[in-house]
């Protein structure tokens, strides 16, 4: 799937932040308690199950370093905050102060990794948060600093990156929605139209038409709402199927006569 430079750039920065957060956990917590004690029963079980979905060998006896790659982004800073008593006062205070930035980054990370449409603010927010974090002398954001430096010196390196699809994240995908055409810029404005169309889709109307001249963004609007429906916990649909005339060619073979159209009326 061809991702835009914007999405790949955000992926590079967020992945570096994730890697650094895992390093903070390993360096400061791994030796203090076993994984189950640090993660809690539910968290430990979740990571073991995710590990098992991608590995044939058993998941018993795994250390924190093997389990952390299967944690959600929010789990990493939540774990550091929950274990403040085991951290140095400086690191505990720093993570607590930066948690609002990390919380702001979490939904952006989900949009980037799960090929969801991102907003016009996501790109600048990701870079701003990354730069702010990288200014810290302690802790040192090693991967983040290296990534930001490389983006300055060789921004095209992101074109060689691939956004992975993890088994536990894609197992329940029930759609064939394409990557948005607006992946370079994010979805801009039209909040009222999005809300209106979303409401219509969840109402009693079986067919909804979006009317307008070519180039106004009808397809972009429909795709944005389709993704919003997919992520809505109360979504009433079992699956979302996307079909677009933009990717199909009308041929003679596709025109089929309606059976019985010319037969005498009864």
C-alpha positions, 0 to 999 in steps of 0.5 A, spaced: 500 500 500 503 506 497 503 511 503 504 518 503 510 522 505 506 525 511 504 519 513 511 515 513 514 521 516 509 521 522 510 514 523 518 515 523 517 520 529 512 516 533 516 509 532 522 512 535 518 515 541 515 508 542 522 505 542 525 510 547 519 509 551 520 502 551 527 503 553 526 507 559 521 501 561 527 496 560 532 500 563 528 503 569 523 497 571 525 491 568 530 489 574 525 491 579 520 486 578 517 480 574 513 482 568 506 480 571 507 484 577 509 490 573 503 489 567 498 487 572 494 480 570 490 483 565 496 487 561 500 481 562 495 476 559 494 481 553 501 481 551 502 474 552 496 473 547 499 478 542 505 475 542 502 468 541 499 471 535 505 472 531 510 466 534 509 459 534 513 458 540 510 458 547 509 465 550 511 462 557 517 465 561 517 471 556 521 477 559 519 485 559 523 486 553 520 481 549 513 483 551 513 490 550 513 490 542 506 488 543 504 493 548 499 499 545 502 506 545 498 508 551 500 502 555 508 504 555 507 511 558 501 509 562 506 503 565 511 508 567 506 513 570 503 507 574 510 505 577 512 512 579 514 509 586 520 505 582 522 510 578 527 516 580 524 522 582 526 526 576 524 521 571 517 520 574 516 527 574 518 528 567 514 523 564 508 525 568 509 532 565 509 530 558 503 525 559 499 530 556 503 531 550 503 523 549 496 523 550 495 528 544 500 523 540 496 517 542 490 518 537 495 520 532 499 514 532 492 510 531 490 514 525 497 513 522 498 506 524 491 503 522 491 507 515 485 512 518 484 519 515 488 524 519 487 531 520 490 537 518 493 538 525 496 531 525 503 532 522 505 539 525 503 536 532 507 530 531 513 534 529 512 539 535 511 534 540 517 530 537 521 536 538 519 538 545 521 531 547 528 531 544 530 537 548 530 533 554 537 532 557 535 527 561 532 522 559 535 522 553 531 520 547 536 517 543 532 514 537 527 520 537 533 525 536 536 520 531 530 520 527 529 528 527 536 529 525 535 524 519 529 528 517 533 534 517 539 531 513 535 526 509 528 527 509 527 522 503 529 516 507 522 515 510 520 512 503 524 506 504 519 505 511 514 500 511 508 501 516 507 494 519 500 490 520 500 486 526 496 480 527 492 482 533 490 489 530 488 486 523 484 480 525 478 483 526 478 488 520 471 488 517 472 493 511 476 494 504 476 501 505 482 504 501 487 509 503 484 516 502 486 520 496 487 526 501 493 522 505 498 528 503 494 533 507 489 530 512 482 531 512 481 539 512 474 542 515 467 540 513 466 538 520 458 540 519 458 535 513 461 530 516 456 530 522 450 530 518 452 524 513 454 520 519 447 521 522 444 520 516 448 513 515 446 511 522 439 513 521 433 509 517 435 511 510 437 506 505 440 510 500 444 517 501 446 521 495 452 526 496 451 531 490 456 536 487 460 538 482 467 534 480 473 536 485 469 538 491 471 532 495 465 528 495 469 522 495 473 524 500 467 526 505 464 519 504 471 515 505 472 520 511 465 518 514 466 511 512 472 510 517 468 514 522 463 509 522 468 503 522 471 506 529 465 508 532 463 503 538 456 503 536 457 502 529 450 498 527 454 495 521 457 488 521 462 490 515 463 496 511 464 495 503 467 500 499 466 500 491 468 506 487 467 508 479 473 511 480 477 504 480 472 501 475 471 501 467 464 501 464 464 496 458 459 493 454 460 486 457 457 490 464 451 492 461 446 487 462 438 487 460 433 487 466 430 480 465 422 481 463 423 489 462 419 488 455 415 483 457 407 484 457 404 487 463 400 483 467 
